[in-house]
Amino acid sequence: MAQIVYFDAAVPEVREEHAALIDEIEKRGLLYPVTVVDGVPSYDGAVSYPAILRAIQERLDRVNA
Protein backbone atom coordinates (compact mmCIF):
# COMPACT_ATOMS: atom_id res chain seq x y z
CA MET A 1 0.00 0.00 0.00
CA ALA A 2 1.21 3.50 -0.80
CA GLN A 3 0.07 6.72 0.77
CA ILE A 4 0.61 10.15 -0.76
CA VAL A 5 0.87 13.05 1.70
CA TYR A 6 1.53 16.72 0.95
CA PHE A 7 3.56 18.86 3.35
CA ASP A 8 4.05 22.59 2.84
CA ALA A 9 7.67 23.30 3.78
CA ALA A 10 6.83 26.99 4.19
CA VAL A 11 4.71 26.26 7.28
CA PRO A 12 6.77 26.64 10.47
CA GLU A 13 5.22 23.58 12.15
CA VAL A 14 6.05 21.42 9.11
CA ARG A 15 9.61 22.76 9.04
CA GLU A 16 9.99 21.89 12.72
CA GLU A 17 8.49 18.40 12.46
CA HIS A 18 10.48 17.48 9.32
CA ALA A 19 13.61 19.53 10.01
CA ALA A 20 16.15 16.82 9.13
CA LEU A 21 14.49 16.06 5.80
CA ILE A 22 14.09 19.73 4.88
CA ASP A 23 17.71 20.34 5.83
CA GLU A 24 18.81 17.51 3.52
CA ILE A 25 16.64 18.84 0.68
CA GLU A 26 18.07 22.33 1.05
CA LYS A 27 21.71 21.17 1.45
CA ARG A 28 21.39 19.10 -1.74
CA GLY A 29 19.96 22.11 -3.55
CA LEU A 30 16.79 20.30 -4.57
CA LEU A 31 13.94 22.34 -5.99
CA TYR A 32 10.48 22.25 -4.48
CA PRO A 33 8.23 20.41 -4.83
CA VAL A 34 10.22 17.35 -3.78
CA THR A 35 8.83 13.82 -3.94
CA VAL A 36 10.00 11.78 -0.96
CA VAL A 37 9.60 7.99 -0.85
CA ASP A 38 10.19 6.33 2.53
CA GLY A 39 12.05 9.38 3.79
CA VAL A 40 14.37 9.63 0.77
CA PRO A 41 14.08 12.58 -1.65
CA SER A 42 13.52 10.89 -5.01
CA TYR A 43 12.36 13.56 -7.45
CA ASP A 44 12.44 17.36 -7.40
CA GLY A 45 11.39 20.42 -9.34
CA ALA A 46 7.89 19.49 -10.45
CA VAL A 47 4.96 17.26 -9.69
CA SER A 48 5.13 14.43 -12.17
CA TYR A 49 2.68 11.64 -11.54
CA PRO A 50 4.58 9.21 -13.83
CA ALA A 51 7.80 9.98 -11.90
CA ILE A 52 6.02 9.50 -8.57
CA LEU A 53 4.60 6.18 -9.73
CA ARG A 54 8.06 5.07 -10.95
CA ALA A 55 9.64 6.03 -7.61
CA ILE A 56 6.99 4.10 -5.70
CA GLN A 57 7.31 1.09 -8.00
CA GLU A 58 11.10 1.09 -7.64
CA ARG A 59 10.74 1.16 -3.85
CA LEU A 60 8.18 -1.66 -3.92
CA ASP A 61 10.47 -3.70 -6.18
CA ARG A 62 13.35 -3.28 -3.69
CA VAL A 63 11.17 -4.24 -0.74
CA ASN A 64 9.76 -7.29 -2.50
CA ALA A 65 13.08 -8.51 -3.94
HTML snippet that shows the backbone in 3Dmol.js (N, CA, C, O; Angstrom):
<script src="https://3Dmol.org/build/3Dmol-min.js"></script>
<div id="view" style="width:600px;height:400px;position:relative"></div>
<script>
const pdb = `
ATOM      1  N   MET A   1       0.844  -1.175   0.000  1.00  0.00           N
ATOM      2  CA  MET A   1       0.000   0.000   0.000  1.00  0.00           C
ATOM      3  C   MET A   1       0.889   1.238   0.000  1.00  0.00           C
ATOM      4  O   MET A   1       1.914   1.278   0.682  1.00  0.00           O
ATOM      5  N   ALA A   2       0.495   2.229  -0.758  1.00  0.00           N
ATOM      6  CA  ALA A   2       1.213   3.500  -0.800  1.00  0.00           C
ATOM      7  C   ALA A   2       0.271   4.604  -0.339  1.00  0.00           C
ATOM      8  O   ALA A   2      -0.937   4.556  -0.567  1.00  0.00           O
ATOM      9  N   GLN A   3       0.848   5.580   0.304  1.00  0.00           N
ATOM     10  CA  GLN A   3       0.074   6.723   0.770  1.00  0.00           C
ATOM     11  C   GLN A   3       0.786   7.975   0.299  1.00  0.00           C
ATOM     12  O   GLN A   3       1.997   8.109   0.471  1.00  0.00           O
ATOM     13  N   ILE A   4       0.040   8.888  -0.293  1.00  0.00           N
ATOM     14  CA  ILE A   4       0.610  10.145  -0.757  1.00  0.00           C
ATOM     15  C   ILE A   4       0.159  11.242   0.197  1.00  0.00           C
ATOM     16  O   ILE A   4      -1.035  11.417   0.442  1.00  0.00           O
ATOM     17  N   VAL A   5       1.143  11.987   0.738  1.00  0.00           N
ATOM     18  CA  VAL A   5       0.868  13.046   1.700  1.00  0.00           C
ATOM     19  C   VAL A   5       1.599  14.294   1.233  1.00  0.00           C
ATOM     20  O   VAL A   5       2.749  14.225   0.799  1.00  0.00           O
ATOM     21  N   TYR A   6       0.927  15.436   1.324  1.00  0.00           N
ATOM     22  CA  TYR A   6       1.527  16.721   0.947  1.00  0.00           C
ATOM     23  C   TYR A   6       1.888  17.484   2.218  1.00  0.00           C
ATOM     24  O   TYR A   6       1.071  17.617   3.129  1.00  0.00           O
ATOM     25  N   PHE A   7       3.126  17.986   2.265  1.00  0.00           N
ATOM     26  CA  PHE A   7       3.556  18.857   3.352  1.00  0.00           C
ATOM     27  C   PHE A   7       4.044  20.159   2.751  1.00  0.00           C
ATOM     28  O   PHE A   7       4.811  20.149   1.788  1.00  0.00           O
ATOM     29  N   ASP A   8       3.614  21.269   3.301  1.00  0.00           N
ATOM     30  CA  ASP A   8       4.047  22.589   2.840  1.00  0.00           C
ATOM     31  C   ASP A   8       5.245  23.018   3.672  1.00  0.00           C
ATOM     32  O   ASP A   8       5.103  23.359   4.847  1.00  0.00           O
ATOM     33  N   ALA A   9       6.428  23.001   3.061  1.00  0.00           N
ATOM     34  CA  ALA A   9       7.665  23.303   3.780  1.00  0.00           C
ATOM     35  C   ALA A   9       7.768  24.767   4.198  1.00  0.00           C
ATOM     36  O   ALA A   9       8.706  25.138   4.903  1.00  0.00           O
ATOM     37  N   ALA A  10       6.831  25.592   3.782  1.00  0.00           N
ATOM     38  CA  ALA A  10       6.833  26.992   4.193  1.00  0.00           C
ATOM     39  C   ALA A  10       6.137  27.190   5.540  1.00  0.00           C
ATOM     40  O   ALA A  10       6.244  28.259   6.141  1.00  0.00           O
ATOM     41  N   VAL A  11       5.436  26.181   6.007  1.00  0.00           N
ATOM     42  CA  VAL A  11       4.711  26.262   7.279  1.00  0.00           C
ATOM     43  C   VAL A  11       5.681  25.947   8.421  1.00  0.00           C
ATOM     44  O   VAL A  11       6.310  24.889   8.418  1.00  0.00           O
ATOM     45  N   PRO A  12       5.806  26.843   9.387  1.00  0.00           N
ATOM     46  CA  PRO A  12       6.775  26.637  10.473  1.00  0.00           C
ATOM     47  C   PRO A  12       6.634  25.294  11.194  1.00  0.00           C
ATOM     48  O   PRO A  12       7.640  24.658  11.510  1.00  0.00           O
ATOM     49  N   GLU A  13       5.418  24.861  11.454  1.00  0.00           N
ATOM     50  CA  GLU A  13       5.221  23.582  12.148  1.00  0.00           C
ATOM     51  C   GLU A  13       5.749  22.408  11.314  1.00  0.00           C
ATOM     52  O   GLU A  13       6.323  21.465  11.857  1.00  0.00           O
ATOM     53  N   VAL A  14       5.553  22.471  10.012  1.00  0.00           N
ATOM     54  CA  VAL A  14       6.053  21.418   9.113  1.00  0.00           C
ATOM     55  C   VAL A  14       7.576  21.437   9.106  1.00  0.00           C
ATOM     56  O   VAL A  14       8.218  20.389   9.175  1.00  0.00           O
ATOM     57  N   ARG A  15       8.150  22.636   9.022  1.00  0.00           N
ATOM     58  CA  ARG A  15       9.612  22.758   9.037  1.00  0.00           C
ATOM     59  C   ARG A  15      10.202  22.187  10.324  1.00  0.00           C
ATOM     60  O   ARG A  15      11.261  21.560  10.303  1.00  0.00           O
ATOM     61  N   GLU A  16       9.515  22.405  11.436  1.00  0.00           N
ATOM     62  CA  GLU A  16       9.993  21.889  12.720  1.00  0.00           C
ATOM     63  C   GLU A  16       9.880  20.366  12.775  1.00  0.00           C
ATOM     64  O   GLU A  16      10.828  19.685  13.167  1.00  0.00           O
ATOM     65  N   GLU A  17       8.730  19.839  12.385  1.00  0.00           N
ATOM     66  CA  GLU A  17       8.491  18.397  12.459  1.00  0.00           C
ATOM     67  C   GLU A  17       9.389  17.599  11.509  1.00  0.00           C
ATOM     68  O   GLU A  17       9.788  16.477  11.820  1.00  0.00           O
ATOM     69  N   HIS A  18       9.702  18.186  10.352  1.00  0.00           N
ATOM     70  CA  HIS A  18      10.480  17.484   9.322  1.00  0.00           C
ATOM     71  C   HIS A  18      11.820  18.176   9.073  1.00  0.00           C
ATOM     72  O   HIS A  18      12.308  18.221   7.944  1.00  0.00           O
ATOM     73  N   ALA A  19      12.400  18.710  10.133  1.00  0.00           N
ATOM     74  CA  ALA A  19      13.611  19.533  10.014  1.00  0.00           C
ATOM     75  C   ALA A  19      14.770  18.797   9.347  1.00  0.00           C
ATOM     76  O   ALA A  19      15.447  19.373   8.495  1.00  0.00           O
ATOM     77  N   ALA A  20      15.012  17.559   9.707  1.00  0.00           N
ATOM     78  CA  ALA A  20      16.148  16.824   9.134  1.00  0.00           C
ATOM     79  C   ALA A  20      15.968  16.626   7.629  1.00  0.00           C
ATOM     80  O   ALA A  20      16.912  16.793   6.856  1.00  0.00           O
ATOM     81  N   LEU A  21      14.758  16.271   7.222  1.00  0.00           N
ATOM     82  CA  LEU A  21      14.485  16.061   5.803  1.00  0.00           C
ATOM     83  C   LEU A  21      14.589  17.371   5.025  1.00  0.00           C
ATOM     84  O   LEU A  21      15.184  17.402   3.948  1.00  0.00           O
ATOM     85  N   ILE A  22      14.028  18.435   5.549  1.00  0.00           N
ATOM     86  CA  ILE A  22      14.090  19.733   4.884  1.00  0.00           C
ATOM     87  C   ILE A  22      15.531  20.216   4.798  1.00  0.00           C
ATOM     88  O   ILE A  22      15.937  20.796   3.791  1.00  0.00           O
ATOM     89  N   ASP A  23      16.299  19.979   5.848  1.00  0.00           N
ATOM     90  CA  ASP A  23      17.715  20.344   5.834  1.00  0.00           C
ATOM     91  C   ASP A  23      18.449  19.593   4.716  1.00  0.00           C
ATOM     92  O   ASP A  23      19.244  20.186   3.987  1.00  0.00           O
ATOM     93  N   GLU A  24      18.183  18.292   4.582  1.00  0.00           N
ATOM     94  CA  GLU A  24      18.810  17.507   3.515  1.00  0.00           C
ATOM     95  C   GLU A  24      18.420  18.027   2.136  1.00  0.00           C
ATOM     96  O   GLU A  24      19.269  18.165   1.255  1.00  0.00           O
ATOM     97  N   ILE A  25      17.138  18.314   1.952  1.00  0.00           N
ATOM     98  CA  ILE A  25      16.644  18.839   0.676  1.00  0.00           C
ATOM     99  C   ILE A  25      17.366  20.139   0.333  1.00  0.00           C
ATOM    100  O   ILE A  25      17.826  20.322  -0.794  1.00  0.00           O
ATOM    101  N   GLU A  26      17.459  21.028   1.299  1.00  0.00           N
ATOM    102  CA  GLU A  26      18.071  22.331   1.047  1.00  0.00           C
ATOM    103  C   GLU A  26      19.581  22.217   0.856  1.00  0.00           C
ATOM    104  O   GLU A  26      20.140  22.912   0.007  1.00  0.00           O
ATOM    105  N   LYS A  27      20.256  21.357   1.623  1.00  0.00           N
ATOM    106  CA  LYS A  27      21.705  21.169   1.449  1.00  0.00           C
ATOM    107  C   LYS A  27      22.029  20.579   0.086  1.00  0.00           C
ATOM    108  O   LYS A  27      23.057  20.910  -0.504  1.00  0.00           O
ATOM    109  N   ARG A  28      21.166  19.710  -0.417  1.00  0.00           N
ATOM    110  CA  ARG A  28      21.385  19.099  -1.736  1.00  0.00           C
ATOM    111  C   ARG A  28      20.982  20.027  -2.877  1.00  0.00           C
ATOM    112  O   ARG A  28      21.229  19.727  -4.045  1.00  0.00           O
ATOM    113  N   GLY A  29      20.361  21.154  -2.535  1.00  0.00           N
ATOM    114  CA  GLY A  29      19.962  22.114  -3.554  1.00  0.00           C
ATOM    115  C   GLY A  29      18.784  21.650  -4.399  1.00  0.00           C
ATOM    116  O   GLY A  29      18.637  22.068  -5.547  1.00  0.00           O
ATOM    117  N   LEU A  30      17.948  20.790  -3.835  1.00  0.00           N
ATOM    118  CA  LEU A  30      16.792  20.299  -4.575  1.00  0.00           C
ATOM    119  C   LEU A  30      15.750  21.408  -4.683  1.00  0.00           C
ATOM    120  O   LEU A  30      15.661  22.291  -3.831  1.00  0.00           O
ATOM    121  N   LEU A  31      14.976  21.337  -5.742  1.00  0.00           N
ATOM    122  CA  LEU A  31      13.943  22.337  -5.988  1.00  0.00           C
ATOM    123  C   LEU A  31      12.586  21.794  -5.558  1.00  0.00           C
ATOM    124  O   LEU A  31      12.234  20.650  -5.844  1.00  0.00           O
ATOM    125  N   TYR A  32      11.839  22.637  -4.871  1.00  0.00           N
ATOM    126  CA  TYR A  32      10.484  22.245  -4.483  1.00  0.00           C
ATOM    127  C   TYR A  32       9.578  22.321  -5.692  1.00  0.00           C
ATOM    128  O   TYR A  32       9.783  23.175  -6.554  1.00  0.00           O
ATOM    129  N   PRO A  33       8.583  21.455  -5.782  1.00  0.00           N
ATOM    130  CA  PRO A  33       8.227  20.407  -4.834  1.00  0.00           C
ATOM    131  C   PRO A  33       9.192  19.221  -4.952  1.00  0.00           C
ATOM    132  O   PRO A  33       9.770  18.966  -6.008  1.00  0.00           O
ATOM    133  N   VAL A  34       9.345  18.515  -3.843  1.00  0.00           N
ATOM    134  CA  VAL A  34      10.217  17.346  -3.781  1.00  0.00           C
ATOM    135  C   VAL A  34       9.355  16.133  -3.436  1.00  0.00           C
ATOM    136  O   VAL A  34       8.578  16.158  -2.482  1.00  0.00           O
ATOM    137  N   THR A  35       9.507  15.080  -4.225  1.00  0.00           N
ATOM    138  CA  THR A  35       8.828  13.822  -3.937  1.00  0.00           C
ATOM    139  C   THR A  35       9.752  12.994  -3.055  1.00  0.00           C
ATOM    140  O   THR A  35      10.912  12.762  -3.395  1.00  0.00           O
ATOM    141  N   VAL A  36       9.226  12.552  -1.921  1.00  0.00           N
ATOM    142  CA  VAL A  36      10.003  11.776  -0.957  1.00  0.00           C
ATOM    143  C   VAL A  36       9.333  10.412  -0.818  1.00  0.00           C
ATOM    144  O   VAL A  36       8.134  10.321  -0.554  1.00  0.00           O
ATOM    145  N   VAL A  37      10.124   9.351  -0.998  1.00  0.00           N
ATOM    146  CA  VAL A  37       9.604   7.993  -0.852  1.00  0.00           C
ATOM    147  C   VAL A  37      10.349   7.333   0.303  1.00  0.00           C
ATOM    148  O   VAL A  37      11.571   7.186   0.263  1.00  0.00           O
ATOM    149  N   ASP A  38       9.609   6.939   1.325  1.00  0.00           N
ATOM    150  CA  ASP A  38      10.186   6.331   2.528  1.00  0.00           C
ATOM    151  C   ASP A  38      11.309   7.171   3.114  1.00  0.00           C
ATOM    152  O   ASP A  38      12.350   6.646   3.508  1.00  0.00           O
ATOM    153  N   GLY A  39      11.089   8.484   3.169  1.00  0.00           N
ATOM    154  CA  GLY A  39      12.048   9.378   3.794  1.00  0.00           C
ATOM    155  C   GLY A  39      13.228   9.777   2.931  1.00  0.00           C
ATOM    156  O   GLY A  39      14.117  10.488   3.401  1.00  0.00           O
ATOM    157  N   VAL A  40      13.260   9.332   1.663  1.00  0.00           N
ATOM    158  CA  VAL A  40      14.370   9.632   0.766  1.00  0.00           C
ATOM    159  C   VAL A  40      13.876  10.527  -0.375  1.00  0.00           C
ATOM    160  O   VAL A  40      12.981  10.133  -1.124  1.00  0.00           O
ATOM    161  N   PRO A  41      14.455  11.735  -0.514  1.00  0.00           N
ATOM    162  CA  PRO A  41      14.083  12.576  -1.647  1.00  0.00           C
ATOM    163  C   PRO A  41      14.393  11.847  -2.959  1.00  0.00           C
ATOM    164  O   PRO A  41      15.528  11.438  -3.198  1.00  0.00           O
ATOM    165  N   SER A  42      13.367  11.693  -3.804  1.00  0.00           N
ATOM    166  CA  SER A  42      13.519  10.890  -5.007  1.00  0.00           C
ATOM    167  C   SER A  42      13.352  11.680  -6.291  1.00  0.00           C
ATOM    168  O   SER A  42      13.853  11.265  -7.336  1.00  0.00           O
ATOM    169  N   TYR A  43      12.664  12.802  -6.238  1.00  0.00           N
ATOM    170  CA  TYR A  43      12.358  13.557  -7.447  1.00  0.00           C
ATOM    171  C   TYR A  43      12.089  14.999  -7.038  1.00  0.00           C
ATOM    172  O   TYR A  43      11.380  15.246  -6.063  1.00  0.00           O
ATOM    173  N   ASP A  44      12.653  15.955  -7.778  1.00  0.00           N
ATOM    174  CA  ASP A  44      12.440  17.358  -7.398  1.00  0.00           C
ATOM    175  C   ASP A  44      12.115  18.212  -8.608  1.00  0.00           C
ATOM    176  O   ASP A  44      12.337  17.815  -9.752  1.00  0.00           O
ATOM    177  N   GLY A  45      11.584  19.397  -8.329  1.00  0.00           N
ATOM    178  CA  GLY A  45      11.388  20.415  -9.343  1.00  0.00           C
ATOM    179  C   GLY A  45      10.023  20.494  -9.979  1.00  0.00           C
ATOM    180  O   GLY A  45       9.694  21.513 -10.587  1.00  0.00           O
ATOM    181  N   ALA A  46       9.226  19.470  -9.863  1.00  0.00           N
ATOM    182  CA  ALA A  46       7.887  19.485 -10.453  1.00  0.00           C
ATOM    183  C   ALA A  46       7.100  18.318  -9.898  1.00  0.00           C
ATOM    184  O   ALA A  46       7.667  17.366  -9.363  1.00  0.00           O
ATOM    185  N   VAL A  47       5.804  18.402 -10.031  1.00  0.00           N
ATOM    186  CA  VAL A  47       4.963  17.259  -9.685  1.00  0.00           C
ATOM    187  C   VAL A  47       4.748  16.488 -10.975  1.00  0.00           C
ATOM    188  O   VAL A  47       4.119  16.976 -11.914  1.00  0.00           O
ATOM    189  N   SER A  48       5.274  15.294 -11.002  1.00  0.00           N
ATOM    190  CA  SER A  48       5.132  14.425 -12.168  1.00  0.00           C
ATOM    191  C   SER A  48       4.565  13.105 -11.694  1.00  0.00           C
ATOM    192  O   SER A  48       5.260  12.314 -11.055  1.00  0.00           O
ATOM    193  N   TYR A  49       3.305  12.868 -12.005  1.00  0.00           N
ATOM    194  CA  TYR A  49       2.684  11.641 -11.540  1.00  0.00           C
ATOM    195  C   TYR A  49       3.378  10.396 -12.093  1.00  0.00           C
ATOM    196  O   TYR A  49       3.523   9.423 -11.354  1.00  0.00           O
ATOM    197  N   PRO A  50       3.815  10.380 -13.363  1.00  0.00           N
ATOM    198  CA  PRO A  50       4.578   9.213 -13.828  1.00  0.00           C
ATOM    199  C   PRO A  50       5.867   9.013 -13.030  1.00  0.00           C
ATOM    200  O   PRO A  50       6.228   7.877 -12.723  1.00  0.00           O
ATOM    201  N   ALA A  51       6.565  10.101 -12.689  1.00  0.00           N
ATOM    202  CA  ALA A  51       7.799   9.980 -11.898  1.00  0.00           C
ATOM    203  C   ALA A  51       7.494   9.490 -10.488  1.00  0.00           C
ATOM    204  O   ALA A  51       8.248   8.689  -9.936  1.00  0.00           O
ATOM    205  N   ILE A  52       6.409   9.957  -9.907  1.00  0.00           N
ATOM    206  CA  ILE A  52       6.015   9.500  -8.573  1.00  0.00           C
ATOM    207  C   ILE A  52       5.689   8.008  -8.614  1.00  0.00           C
ATOM    208  O   ILE A  52       6.122   7.253  -7.744  1.00  0.00           O
ATOM    209  N   LEU A  53       4.938   7.591  -9.607  1.00  0.00           N
ATOM    210  CA  LEU A  53       4.597   6.176  -9.729  1.00  0.00           C
ATOM    211  C   LEU A  53       5.843   5.322  -9.940  1.00  0.00           C
ATOM    212  O   LEU A  53       5.941   4.231  -9.379  1.00  0.00           O
ATOM    213  N   ARG A  54       6.804   5.803 -10.744  1.00  0.00           N
ATOM    214  CA  ARG A  54       8.056   5.073 -10.949  1.00  0.00           C
ATOM    215  C   ARG A  54       8.826   4.950  -9.638  1.00  0.00           C
ATOM    216  O   ARG A  54       9.338   3.877  -9.315  1.00  0.00           O
ATOM    217  N   ALA A  55       8.911   6.048  -8.878  1.00  0.00           N
ATOM    218  CA  ALA A  55       9.639   6.027  -7.609  1.00  0.00           C
ATOM    219  C   ALA A  55       8.998   5.043  -6.633  1.00  0.00           C
ATOM    220  O   ALA A  55       9.700   4.308  -5.939  1.00  0.00           O
ATOM    221  N   ILE A  56       7.689   5.028  -6.582  1.00  0.00           N
ATOM    222  CA  ILE A  56       6.986   4.098  -5.698  1.00  0.00           C
ATOM    223  C   ILE A  56       7.205   2.665  -6.171  1.00  0.00           C
ATOM    224  O   ILE A  56       7.460   1.775  -5.360  1.00  0.00           O
ATOM    225  N   GLN A  57       7.107   2.439  -7.481  1.00  0.00           N
ATOM    226  CA  GLN A  57       7.309   1.087  -8.001  1.00  0.00           C
ATOM    227  C   GLN A  57       8.723   0.594  -7.748  1.00  0.00           C
ATOM    228  O   GLN A  57       8.922  -0.570  -7.398  1.00  0.00           O
ATOM    229  N   GLU A  58       9.712   1.471  -7.922  1.00  0.00           N
ATOM    230  CA  GLU A  58      11.100   1.091  -7.641  1.00  0.00           C
ATOM    231  C   GLU A  58      11.268   0.703  -6.179  1.00  0.00           C
ATOM    232  O   GLU A  58      11.952  -0.272  -5.866  1.00  0.00           O
ATOM    233  N   ARG A  59      10.651   1.458  -5.293  1.00  0.00           N
ATOM    234  CA  ARG A  59      10.741   1.157  -3.855  1.00  0.00           C
ATOM    235  C   ARG A  59      10.051  -0.176  -3.549  1.00  0.00           C
ATOM    236  O   ARG A  59      10.580  -0.988  -2.790  1.00  0.00           O
ATOM    237  N   LEU A  60       8.880  -0.402  -4.135  1.00  0.00           N
ATOM    238  CA  LEU A  60       8.182  -1.661  -3.922  1.00  0.00           C
ATOM    239  C   LEU A  60       8.998  -2.832  -4.457  1.00  0.00           C
ATOM    240  O   LEU A  60       9.043  -3.894  -3.836  1.00  0.00           O
ATOM    241  N   ASP A  61       9.639  -2.644  -5.603  1.00  0.00           N
ATOM    242  CA  ASP A  61      10.471  -3.705  -6.178  1.00  0.00           C
ATOM    243  C   ASP A  61      11.632  -4.051  -5.237  1.00  0.00           C
ATOM    244  O   ASP A  61      11.959  -5.224  -5.055  1.00  0.00           O
ATOM    245  N   ARG A  62      12.253  -3.022  -4.639  1.00  0.00           N
ATOM    246  CA  ARG A  62      13.350  -3.281  -3.693  1.00  0.00           C
ATOM    247  C   ARG A  62      12.875  -4.011  -2.454  1.00  0.00           C
ATOM    248  O   ARG A  62      13.549  -4.913  -1.958  1.00  0.00           O
ATOM    249  N   VAL A  63      11.717  -3.620  -1.958  1.00  0.00           N
ATOM    250  CA  VAL A  63      11.168  -4.242  -0.744  1.00  0.00           C
ATOM    251  C   VAL A  63      10.789  -5.692  -1.009  1.00  0.00           C
ATOM    252  O   VAL A  63      10.986  -6.558  -0.156  1.00  0.00           O
ATOM    253  N   ASN A  64      10.251  -5.950  -2.176  1.00  0.00           N
ATOM    254  CA  ASN A  64       9.759  -7.286  -2.502  1.00  0.00           C
ATOM    255  C   ASN A  64      10.808  -8.190  -3.129  1.00  0.00           C
ATOM    256  O   ASN A  64      10.510  -9.339  -3.454  1.00  0.00           O
ATOM    257  N   ALA A  65      12.032  -7.698  -3.307  1.00  0.00           N
ATOM    258  CA  ALA A  65      13.084  -8.515  -3.940  1.00  0.00           C
ATOM    259  C   ALA A  65      13.622  -9.566  -3.001  1.00  0.00           C
ATOM    260  O   ALA A  65      14.508 -10.333  -3.376  1.00  0.00           O
TER     261      ALA A  65
END
`;
const viewer = $3Dmol.createViewer("view");
viewer.addModel(pdb, "pdb");
viewer.setStyle({}, {cartoon: {color: "spectrum"}});
viewer.zoomTo();
viewer.render();
</script>
